[in-house]
């Protein structure tokens, strides 16, 4: 039975690999599907003159939200930054798991989309200097 890439679930990958994968494949899968991520915290953003950077909330259809008085509902922009010296932990990534599974068991997965080439970052470009 072939799995559809879009609807493939972690439980299906687990059951298939429990019956068909070698210990080396399981180890490689776990390494790819559980990337280590550093702990992040939110940091409020401010403009150059110290004013908070605000944006208007939108509903699920993309329409601006307003309160009962007709005033826009505003929130301050934030960015997520890694905690210096913070904890890191392995976190399951279903997308990475699907890609690994599709690449290593190609006959078992149908409707696999074209994988986009990852653009090189500046760090990658100058890594060997």
QUITAHU-V875748 format. One record per residue. N is the residue number from 1. RES is the residue in three letters. PSI is psi in degrees with one decimal (none if undefined). BURIAL is # if it has 24 or more other ideal C-beta (glycine too) atoms within 12 Angstrom, else .. Layout:
((N & RES & PSI & BURIAL) (N & RES & PSI & BURIAL))
This chain:
((1 & UNK & 124.3 & .) (2 & UNK & 146.0 & .) (3 & UNK & 143.7 & #) (4 & UNK & 125.6 & .) (5 & UNK & -46.4 & #) (6 & UNK & -34.8 & .) (7 & UNK & 7.9 & .) (8 & UNK & 132.1 & #) (9 & UNK & 158.0 & .) (10 & UNK & -38.3 & .) (11 & UNK & -37.9 & .) (12 & UNK & -41.1 & #) (13 & UNK & -44.0 & #) (14 & UNK & -49.8 & .) (15 & UNK & -44.2 & .) (16 & UNK & -46.1 & #) (17 & UNK & -29.6 & #) (18 & UNK & -36.9 & .) (19 & UNK & -30.1 & .) (20 & UNK & -16.8 & .) (21 & UNK & 148.6 & .) (22 & UNK & 163.1 & .) (23 & UNK & -36.0 & .) (24 & UNK & -39.4 & .) (25 & UNK & -40.7 & .) (26 & UNK & -41.3 & .) (27 & UNK & -44.2 & .) (28 & UNK & -39.9 & .) (29 & UNK & -47.6 & #) (30 & UNK & -38.7 & .) (31 & UNK & -39.7 & .) (32 & UNK & -40.5 & #) (33 & UNK & -13.9 & #) (34 & UNK & 69.8 & .) (35 & UNK & 147.9 & .) (36 & UNK & 126.0 & .) (37 & UNK & 140.2 & .) (38 & UNK & 151.4 & .) (39 & UNK & 138.9 & .) (40 & UNK & 151.6 & .) (41 & UNK & 157.4 & .) (42 & UNK & 143.8 & .) (43 & UNK & 125.4 & .) (44 & UNK & 142.4 & .) (45 & UNK & 141.4 & .) (46 & UNK & 151.1 & .) (47 & UNK & 176.5 & .) (48 & UNK & -29.9 & .) (49 & UNK & 11.2 & .) (50 & UNK & 3.6 & .) (51 & UNK & 141.7 & .) (52 & UNK & 140.9 & .) (53 & UNK & 118.3 & .) (54 & UNK & 157.7 & .) (55 & UNK & 156.8 & .) (56 & UNK & 134.1 & .) (57 & UNK & 150.6 & .) (58 & UNK & 153.6 & .) (59 & UNK & -178.0 & .) (60 & UNK & -19.9 & .) (61 & UNK & -1.2 & .) (62 & UNK & 9.1 & .) (63 & UNK & 142.3 & .) (64 & UNK & 143.6 & .) (65 & UNK & 145.4 & .) (66 & UNK & 151.3 & .) (67 & UNK & -174.4 & .) (68 & UNK & -25.1 & .) (69 & UNK & 0.0 & .) (70 & UNK & 8.4 & .) (71 & UNK & 145.1 & .) (72 & UNK & 142.5 & .) (73 & UNK & 116.0 & .) (74 & UNK & 150.9 & .) (75 & UNK & 152.6 & .) (76 & UNK & 137.0 & .) (77 & UNK & 146.5 & .) (78 & UNK & 163.5 & .) (79 & UNK & 151.5 & .) (80 & UNK & 126.6 & .) (81 & UNK & 146.1 & .) (82 & UNK & 143.5 & .) (83 & UNK & 122.7 & .) (84 & UNK & 123.8 & .) (85 & UNK & 15.2 & .) (86 & UNK & 173.2 & .) (87 & UNK & 148.9 & .) (88 & UNK & 144.8 & .) (89 & UNK & 154.4 & .) (90 & UNK & 130.1 & .) (91 & UNK & 132.7 & .) (92 & UNK & 133.2 & .) (93 & UNK & 107.3 & .) (94 & UNK & -38.4 & #) (95 & UNK & -45.0 & .) (96 & UNK & -36.8 & #) (97 & UNK & -43.7 & #) (98 & UNK & -45.5 & #) (99 & UNK & -44.1 & #) (100 & UNK & -46.2 & #) (101 & UNK & -44.9 & #) (102 & UNK & -36.3 & #) (103 & UNK & -33.9 & .) (104 & UNK & -18.6 & #) (105 & UNK & 64.9 & #) (106 & UNK & -29.0 & .) (107 & UNK & -10.7 & .) (108 & UNK & -11.0 & #) (109 & UNK & 130.6 & #) (110 & UNK & 164.8 & .) (111 & UNK & 40.1 & .) (112 & UNK & 123.1 & .) (113 & UNK & 164.3 & .) (114 & UNK & 132.4 & .) (115 & UNK & 125.8 & .) (116 & UNK & 140.7 & .) (117 & UNK & 133.6 & .) (118 & UNK & 129.1 & .) (119 & UNK & 141.5 & .) (120 & UNK & 136.1 & .) (121 & UNK & 167.1 & .) (122 & UNK & -37.0 & .) (123 & UNK & -37.5 & .) (124 & UNK & -41.8 & .) (125 & UNK & -40.3 & .) (126 & UNK & 15.2 & .) (127 & UNK & -34.5 & .) (128 & UNK & 8.2 & .) (129 & UNK & none & .))
